[in-house]
Amino acid sequence: MNNTAVMAMLSGLRSADRERSIGYLEVSNGIGILCGPLIGALLFNIGGYHFPFAVFALLYIAVYPVIAHYLFKANSEK
């Protein structure tokens, strides 16, 4: 759901900003797909089945205000 909303917000940017922002989004998705299973497996070994979900949920909740700030800032500067 988040990726769909971010792509919709990025589509409202100017052409040069839109292409750069979508590129950053795709790079970050690729890094997440590459590193996610490794980090998840390490967290599973540390704390069991529920631990990776709890860690990433707390991380997402902590980082989401920063992401929203930059997205709304980029969208308002168009």
Phi, psi and omega per residue, in radians:
M1 nan -0.704 -3.094
N2 -1.141 -0.739 -3.123
N3 -1.102 -0.678 3.104
T4 -1.129 -0.751 3.134
A5 -1.151 -0.705 -3.141
V6 -1.150 -0.740 3.122
M7 -1.119 -0.634 3.094
A8 -1.158 -0.687 3.111
M9 -1.203 -0.673 -3.127
L10 -1.220 -0.460 -3.128
S11 -1.195 -0.286 3.124
G12 -1.507 -0.029 -3.125
L13 -1.414 2.920 3.029
R14 -1.104 2.824 -3.008
S15 -0.992 -0.902 -3.096
A16 -1.150 -0.743 3.124
D17 -1.170 -0.658 -3.117
R18 -1.116 -0.814 -3.109
E19 -1.125 -0.734 3.125
R20 -1.143 -0.771 -3.111
S21 -1.148 -0.715 3.100
I22 -1.152 -0.633 3.063
G23 -1.077 -0.783 3.090
Y24 -1.069 -0.709 3.134
L25 -1.104 -0.760 -3.135
E26 -1.181 -0.663 3.086
V27 -1.106 -0.779 -3.137
S28 -1.151 -0.626 3.058
N29 -1.110 -0.737 3.120
G30 -1.102 -0.737 3.111
I31 -1.130 -0.683 3.110
G32 -1.130 -0.713 3.111
I33 -1.174 -0.592 -3.134
L34 -1.285 -0.795 -3.027
C35 -1.637 -0.336 -3.061
G36 -0.997 -0.886 3.136
P37 -1.085 -0.634 3.122
L38 -1.138 -0.836 3.140
I39 -1.151 -0.711 3.102
G40 -1.070 -0.710 3.117
A41 -1.154 -0.696 3.103
L42 -1.119 -0.762 3.122
L43 -1.155 -0.626 3.084
F44 -1.076 -0.729 3.124
N45 -1.171 -0.530 -3.139
I46 -1.322 -0.840 -2.964
G47 -2.218 0.067 3.120
G48 1.642 -2.948 -2.969
Y49 -1.103 -0.780 -3.040
H50 -1.419 -0.325 -3.049
F51 -1.068 -0.816 3.125
P52 -1.060 -0.675 3.130
F53 -1.132 -0.740 -3.139
A54 -1.164 -0.746 -3.130
V55 -1.098 -0.835 -3.104
F56 -1.248 -0.536 3.054
A57 -1.141 -0.781 3.103
L58 -1.153 -0.689 3.099
L59 -1.109 -0.755 3.141
Y60 -1.135 -0.736 3.110
I61 -1.108 -0.659 -3.129
A62 -1.251 -0.622 -3.046
V63 -1.586 -0.354 -3.053
Y64 -1.009 -0.717 3.100
P65 -1.055 -0.611 3.107
V66 -1.186 -0.770 3.116
I67 -1.073 -0.809 -3.133
A68 -1.093 -0.684 3.122
H69 -1.035 -0.858 -3.109
Y70 -1.204 -0.606 3.106
L71 -1.185 -0.773 3.131
F72 -1.190 -0.611 3.094
K73 -1.142 -0.788 3.137
A74 -1.149 -0.639 -3.113
N75 -1.278 -0.522 -3.120
S76 -1.422 -0.265 -3.122
E77 -1.575 0.144 -3.084
K78 -1.316 nan nan
